[in-house]
């Protein structure tokens, strides 16, 4: 796999010095676009190493930032996109390996649209697993998933042409899930590979309630989660199982967050704002 066939899309928001150093290392080896949602740019240059640099000078959301990168590299010509968050830390050859894994999986699943890595927790290295549905291994290279997070994933340019770009109205939460569901509605499949992993942190912290691990996000995220959930409820291609499961989970959060979660009242206020906006 030639690196010129791969485009890297990295979204920044108030990055640390370590984040910037990591981005520069990636940009030495791959072309693509760095889209910065920070108010102040990290450089006045239009390029960082081999990658274009665009500063939005405002937080326009992860979807619009990713779409900016997609549009630029589709015009330049590319076969595959690999998406990273600013805190994604991988080996130098990771983009090539995930693309090679995508190509291998597509020999068995011709309608493959997105392939993600196995995502592991930053604090203990354990895999994130859904409490809603169980994985079904169809081969040693591919596990079908109804929804895949964008961090570290590979999407083919052909899939982008078929499915379209991300829904920037969602801003941040469920952006990647919605794309997967839309892809499925067009006859394509998404999934992960058990052979490649990435370390990622979801939310700010985790607490354990009984056997369940509850991920606590920053308070403002609950506005987008609840608003977007109500928006997605109206779309026929969004899985019914997800609508029901998230509806139950969100209803319970409205009760126990302000009572039992540290900082939960601030989260609860954002939930209410999201519900009102969603309606």
Buried (B, 14 or more C-beta within 10 A) or exposed (E): BEBEBBBBBBBBBEBEEEBBEBBBEBBEBBBBBBBBBBEEBBEEEEEBBBBBBBBBEEBBBBBBBBBBBBEBBBEEEBBBBBBBBBBBBBEEEBBBBBBBBBBBBBEEBEBBBBBBBBBBBEEEEEEEEEEBBEBEEBBEBBBBBBBBBBBBBBBBBEBBEBBBBBBBEBBBBBBBBBBBBBBBEEEBBBBBBBBBBBBBBEEEEBEEEEEEBBEBBEBBBBBBBBBBBBBBEEEEEBBEEBBEBBEEBBEEBBEEBBEEBEBBEBBBBBBEBBBEBBE
